[in-house]
Amino acid sequence: MRYLTDRKRATGLGSAKSGVHHFWAMKVSSVALLILVPLFVFTFGAALGGSYEEVTAYYARPFPAIVAALTIAVSMMHFKDGVQTLIEDYVHGDLQKFLLIGMICLSYAMAAVGVFAVVKLAL
């Protein structure tokens, strides 16, 4: 192992074999949120203060519903990756496994409920 170059060590992905993938997943979701959050703010702001019928009619259009659903889904996956990094860095032992499982279940549940709410509102 000591004769490997830095590049060869980097392509081995380290001891966990997932560091580069996790890094790129965080970067891609950050860039996606950089685009989605302003779009969500502008589309949500247009519906803000309207009656139930107006909001339902607004989200029945495809663009606001797709932006809202994508923002919820991508933000929950970004949340999952970020909290996973925090837990792996600062918690150890069985508590780490318990918190990782709980956090993953919570983030997927929040994403599912949010996207379901947007779909229910849109249909």
MODELLER restraints for C-alpha pairs under 7 A, 6 or more apart:
rsr = mdl.restraints
at = mdl.atoms
rsr.add(forms.Gaussian(group=physical.xy_distance, feature=features.Distance(at['CA:13:A'], at['CA:19:A']), mean=6.01, stdev=0.5))
rsr.add(forms.Gaussian(group=physical.xy_distance, feature=features.Distance(at['CA:13:A'], at['CA:20:A']), mean=6.23, stdev=0.5))
rsr.add(forms.Gaussian(group=physical.xy_distance, feature=features.Distance(at['CA:26:A'], at['CA:78:A']), mean=6.40, stdev=0.5))
rsr.add(forms.Gaussian(group=physical.xy_distance, feature=features.Distance(at['CA:26:A'], at['CA:81:A']), mean=6.79, stdev=0.5))
rsr.add(forms.Gaussian(group=physical.xy_distance, feature=features.Distance(at['CA:29:A'], at['CA:74:A']), mean=6.43, stdev=0.5))
rsr.add(forms.Gaussian(group=physical.xy_distance, feature=features.Distance(at['CA:29:A'], at['CA:78:A']), mean=5.98, stdev=0.5))
rsr.add(forms.Gaussian(group=physical.xy_distance, feature=features.Distance(at['CA:33:A'], at['CA:71:A']), mean=6.96, stdev=0.5))
rsr.add(forms.Gaussian(group=physical.xy_distance, feature=features.Distance(at['CA:33:A'], at['CA:75:A']), mean=6.90, stdev=0.5))
rsr.add(forms.Gaussian(group=physical.xy_distance, feature=features.Distance(at['CA:36:A'], at['CA:67:A']), mean=6.80, stdev=0.5))
rsr.add(forms.Gaussian(group=physical.xy_distance, feature=features.Distance(at['CA:36:A'], at['CA:71:A']), mean=5.76, stdev=0.5))
rsr.add(forms.Gaussian(group=physical.xy_distance, feature=features.Distance(at['CA:37:A'], at['CA:71:A']), mean=6.62, stdev=0.5))
rsr.add(forms.Gaussian(group=physical.xy_distance, feature=features.Distance(at['CA:39:A'], at['CA:67:A']), mean=6.96, stdev=0.5))
rsr.add(forms.Gaussian(group=physical.xy_distance, feature=features.Distance(at['CA:40:A'], at['CA:67:A']), mean=6.01, stdev=0.5))
rsr.add(forms.Gaussian(group=physical.xy_distance, feature=features.Distance(at['CA:40:A'], at['CA:68:A']), mean=5.98, stdev=0.5))
rsr.add(forms.Gaussian(group=physical.xy_distance, feature=features.Distance(at['CA:40:A'], at['CA:71:A']), mean=6.95, stdev=0.5))
rsr.add(forms.Gaussian(group=physical.xy_distance, feature=features.Distance(at['CA:43:A'], at['CA:64:A']), mean=5.78, stdev=0.5))
rsr.add(forms.Gaussian(group=physical.xy_distance, feature=features.Distance(at['CA:47:A'], at['CA:55:A']), mean=5.62, stdev=0.5))
rsr.add(forms.Gaussian(group=physical.xy_distance, feature=features.Distance(at['CA:47:A'], at['CA:58:A']), mean=6.79, stdev=0.5))
rsr.add(forms.Gaussian(group=physical.xy_distance, feature=features.Distance(at['CA:56:A'], at['CA:121:A']), mean=5.87, stdev=0.5))
rsr.add(forms.Gaussian(group=physical.xy_distance, feature=features.Distance(at['CA:56:A'], at['CA:122:A']), mean=6.44, stdev=0.5))
rsr.add(forms.Gaussian(group=physical.xy_distance, feature=features.Distance(at['CA:59:A'], at['CA:65:A']), mean=5.25, stdev=0.5))
rsr.add(forms.Gaussian(group=physical.xy_distance, feature=features.Distance(at['CA:59:A'], at['CA:121:A']), mean=6.59, stdev=0.5))
rsr.add(forms.Gaussian(group=physical.xy_distance, feature=features.Distance(at['CA:59:A'], at['CA:122:A']), mean=5.02, stdev=0.5))
rsr.add(forms.Gaussian(group=physical.xy_distance, feature=features.Distance(at['CA:60:A'], at['CA:122:A']), mean=4.20, stdev=0.5))
rsr.add(forms.Gaussian(group=physical.xy_distance, feature=features.Distance(at['CA:60:A'], at['CA:123:A']), mean=6.25, stdev=0.5))
rsr.add(forms.Gaussian(group=physical.xy_distance, feature=features.Distance(at['CA:65:A'], at['CA:118:A']), mean=6.34, stdev=0.5))
rsr.add(forms.Gaussian(group=physical.xy_distance, feature=features.Distance(at['CA:65:A'], at['CA:122:A']), mean=6.45, stdev=0.5))
rsr.add(forms.Gaussian(group=physical.xy_distance, feature=features.Distance(at['CA:69:A'], at['CA:115:A']), mean=5.13, stdev=0.5))
rsr.add(forms.Gaussian(group=physical.xy_distance, feature=features.Distance(at['CA:69:A'], at['CA:118:A']), mean=6.28, stdev=0.5))
rsr.add(forms.Gaussian(group=physical.xy_distance, feature=features.Distance(at['CA:72:A'], at['CA:111:A']), mean=6.12, stdev=0.5))
rsr.add(forms.Gaussian(group=physical.xy_distance, feature=features.Distance(at['CA:72:A'], at['CA:114:A']), mean=6.31, stdev=0.5))
rsr.add(forms.Gaussian(group=physical.xy_distance, feature=features.Distance(at['CA:72:A'], at['CA:115:A']), mean=6.75, stdev=0.5))
rsr.add(forms.Gaussian(group=physical.xy_distance, feature=features.Distance(at['CA:73:A'], at['CA:111:A']), mean=5.23, stdev=0.5))
rsr.add(forms.Gaussian(group=physical.xy_distance, feature=features.Distance(at['CA:76:A'], at['CA:107:A']), mean=5.64, stdev=0.5))
rsr.add(forms.Gaussian(group=physical.xy_distance, feature=features.Distance(at['CA:76:A'], at['CA:111:A']), mean=5.78, stdev=0.5))
rsr.add(forms.Gaussian(group=physical.xy_distance, feature=features.Distance(at['CA:80:A'], at['CA:103:A']), mean=6.88, stdev=0.5))
rsr.add(forms.Gaussian(group=physical.xy_distance, feature=features.Distance(at['CA:80:A'], at['CA:104:A']), mean=6.21, stdev=0.5))
rsr.add(forms.Gaussian(group=physical.xy_distance, feature=features.Distance(at['CA:80:A'], at['CA:107:A']), mean=5.91, stdev=0.5))
rsr.add(forms.Gaussian(group=physical.xy_distance, feature=features.Distance(at['CA:84:A'], at['CA:100:A']), mean=6.38, stdev=0.5))
rsr.add(forms.Gaussian(group=physical.xy_distance, feature=features.Distance(at['CA:87:A'], at['CA:96:A']), mean=6.41, stdev=0.5))
rsr.add(forms.Gaussian(group=physical.xy_distance, feature=features.Distance(at['CA:88:A'], at['CA:96:A']), mean=6.83, stdev=0.5))
